[in-house]
């Protein structure tokens, strides 16, 4: 059956016009869903990163199919164009920055393809007459309401993030007592050149120590602010451990407008504690092992951990490289490192 009901005749038959209408309408619905999840509910969870792209991946192809029967690849194309329109809308309306959108894009696009795969058999069923006249409007309404309902349920459930442990290691050509002095506090370092810091991720600047021993306060200064750390283990020159009392903003967003501050910059990626072990090696050398514990409140955790682990590891690398250079220079020069 290729005759459309009266309510559907407003939608263009032409493939190009239909594609952009479907993508634009779906993207506007997606922007409303994103604002509902992030601004109203304050959640960067499964509803946002799985539910929204899946629903849009279903909705855009079904809208595209109102005008005429479409192939599977036309349905996939509608889902992809919808996601691109959504990303552009997020930038234009100042909802998110370029880097965060780029991080989320692989997940969003993958889930949208799954949505298009669901939409295609529904689209074929629709054009056989089983769904077109009454079922399609009902399905569309359900899709529009699904994200608010799922987001509300997720907000009530309050999923708790797991504490993630990440360890990095470096070997230094200096004995532990020299490395220790450069580890507990160090002067300002050059801006690191690792890839995350070129994208606006917060990078370490220096470490200041107030007091000595257990209960002393260490301040690790980043490009976006200072993290206060309360020292709970001071075993010179073998082990230093501390609790992180606050976490500065994890990044500076790249946006079209100044002053954009998405909610995920506050309290979603949090450092909890850290421990450094200094292991003496033959030949006046030291193996420095650093372990950080942190939480990431963005779901799905397995996906966002790929990004957060890589970023925190690069913070370790930058700090370790600085400590290594200072300690080795002290040892070669016979200095005290103070």
N, C-alpha and C positions, 0 to 999 in steps of 0.2 A: 504494500500500500504506500503510494508516494504522494498522496494528497494530504496537505496539512490542514489541521483544524483552524478555525478563524483566529483563535488567540495567538497562533504561531506565525501568522502571515506577515506580521511586522518585521520579522527577522530576515535579513538578506539571504538569498539563495547563493549569490556569488561567493566562491570559496574564499577569496582574499578579504572581502568586506565582512563576511561571516566570521573569519578567523580573528580579525582585529576587534570586532564587537564582542565576541565571546571572551577573548583575552582581557579586554579592558573592563568589562563588567565583573568578571571573576577576580581580577586584580583589586578592584575597589572593595569587593566583599572581603578579600584577603587582608587588605589594609585595616579594615574595621576589626577583623578577627585578631590581628596582631596587636592593635591598640588595646583591645579588650583583654588579651592575655598578659601583655607586658605592663600597661599603664594602670588598668583597673585592678586586675588580679595580682599583678606583680610576679608572674610565673614565666620562666623560660624553660618550659618542660615538654612533655610528650605531646600535649595538645598543640603547642606552637610548632614544634619541629617535625612532628609526624602527622598529627591530625590535620593541620592546616594545609600543607602541600598535598596530602592525599585527597582531601575534599576538593581542593582547587583542581587537582589532576583529574578528578571525576567530573566536576562541574563544567570546566571550560570545554572539553570535548562534547559533552551533552548539549551545551549551548550551541557549539559549532555545528552540531548535527541537526538543529532545528530547521535550518534552511534546506538541506538536502542530505542524502546518505553520504557518509564519509568513510574513507578507508582507515585501517588501523593506524597507518603512519600519519594521516591527517589528524587523527585523534591525539597521537603523541605530540605532533607539532603544536596543536592547540594548547596542550598542557605546558610545553616548554615556553611558548610565547607568553602565556599567562604568567609564568614564574619570572621571566625577564621583565615584563611590565610591572609586576609586583616589586621587584628589586629597584627599578627606576622610581616607582612611587615612594618607596621607603626613603630614598635619597632626597627626592623633591620635597616631600612633606617633613623632612628632618626627623624621621623616626629612628634611623640607624646610620652608621658610618660605613664607608666602603670596605674596610678591612673585615669587619664583622659579617657583612653580607657575603664577602668572598669566602669566609670560613664556613658559613652555613650553606652556601650554594650547592656543594656536592651532595649533601644530605637532602636538601630540598628537591633538587632535580631528580635524584634517584627515587624518592618517595612519590614525586609527581608522575614519573613513568609508571610506577605501580598503579597509581590512580587512573591513568589513561588506559592501562590494561584492563582495569575493572570497568571503565566507562564504555569501552568498545563493544562488548557483548550486549550491554544495556542499550546502546545506541542502535545496534542491529535489531534488537527486540522491539525497540520503539518504532522503527520503520516497518516492522511486520504488522503493526497495528495493535500490539498487545499493551502498549504503554503510552502511546502518543496522546490520546484524547484526554485522559484523566490522570493517568499514572505519572506522566512527566512533571506536571505542576506540583503534585504531591511529593515526588522525589526531590525536586528542586527546593521545596520548602524545608524538607527534612535535612538536606545538605546545608542549607543556610543556618538552621538551628543547631546542627550537630556540634559545631565548634563551641558556641557558648555553653551548651550543656556539658560537653566533655571538659571544657576549661573549668567550669564550676565544680565538677566532681573532683578534678585533679587538685584544685585549690583547697577544697575541704580535706582531701586525703593528705596533703602536705608531705609529699615524698621527701625523705631525708637522704642527703647525699652521703656516699661512702667516704671515709677518710683514705686518701691515696698516699702511698709511700713511694718516693722517688730517690734513687741513690746515684751519685756521680763520683768519679774517682780521678785523681791526678797524682803523678809522681813528681817530686820536687827534689832538685839537687841541693839540698840544705838539710841540716839536722832538725828534729822536731822542735827544739827550743827556739830556733830562729823562725821557723814557720809559724809557731804559736803566736809570737809577738806581732806578726803581720796579719794573722787571722782574726784575732780578737778586735783589732781596729786597724783601719788602713786609710791612707789619704785619698784624696779625689783621684779617680781614674779617668783615663781618656774615654770618650764615648765609644762603647763597643760597636763593632761593625757586623755582628751576627745578624742574620736575616730578620728575626722578630723585631729587633730594635729599629731597623730601617722602616718598619711598617707602623711605628707608633707605640709598640709595646713598651711598658715602663722598664727602664734599664737601671742597674745599680750605679751609684755614684761614689759613695764612701761609707765607712762604718766608724761610728764614734762610740767610745766606751766611757761610761760614768760610773766610777767605783771599780772595785776588783773583787773577784770571788763570787760565791753564791749570793744571789740577791742584787748583784750589780745590774745596771741597765745599759743595754747596747742599743744603738740606733743605727739601723741600716737605711741609709738615705737613697731613695730612688728618684728618677726624673719627675715622678708625679707626686712625691711626698715621702714621708719618713715612716718606717715601721719600727715601733718600739718593741724591744725584746727583753724579757726578764730571764736572767741566767739562773738555771737551776742545777747545773753540773759544771764545776770548774776544777778539772783535774789536770793541772799544768804539768807537762806539755802533751798530755795524751788525749783528753776528751773535753769538749766544750758542748754544752747542750742548753737550749733556752726555749721558752714559750713565747710565741709571737702574740703580742697584745692587740695589735691592729694592723690592717693591711691597707696600703695606699691604693689608689685607683690603678687597675692593671694596665691601662693604656690611655693614650690620647687619640680620640677618634678622628679619622679623616672624613669630614662632612662638607656639604655645600655651604653651610652657614656656621658662623661662630657661636659658641655657647651651647651646642647640642650635647645633651647629657643623658644617654639612654640609661634606664634603670639598672641594667646588668653591670654597670661600672661600680655599683655600690653593694658590696656584700655577697656577690655571687661566686667570686673566686677568692678564697681566703686561706692564707697561710696559718697553720696552727702551731707547729713546733719544728725545730731543726736540731741536728746533732752533727758535730764534726769529730772525727777520730783521726788522730795522727799516729801512724804506725812507723816505727823506726826501721829502716832498711840498711843493709851493709853499705859501706862507703859514704857515710854521712848523708844519706838520702832519706826521704820521708814519703810515705804514701798517705795522701790526704783523702779521706772518705767523707763525703757530705751527704746527709740524708734529710730530706724535707718531707713533712706531712702537711697535706692541704686538702681542702674540700672544694668541689665545683658543683654549684646548685643548678647547673644547666643540664637538661636531660635530652636525649639518652646519654647516660654517663659514658658508655663505651666510646661513642663518637667524639664527644667533647674532650675526653681524656687524651685522645690523640693529639689535640692541639695544646692542651694545658701541659701535658708531660713534655712536649717538645719545647715549649716556651720556658718552663721552669728549668729544664736541663740547660738551656742556653744561658739562663741567669747564673746557674752554677758554673758553667764554662767560663763566663766572663769574669766572675769573682775569682775563680781558681787561677785563671791566667794572670790576673793582677797580683794575687798573693804569691804565686810562683815567681813572677818576675822580681818582685820586691825582695822576697826571701833569698833568692839566688844571688841577687846583687849585694845584699847584706853579707851573705856568707863569703862570697868571693872577695869582698872588700874588707872583711874582718870587722864589719860594723856591728852595732848592737841591735839595729832595727828599730830604735826608738826615735 
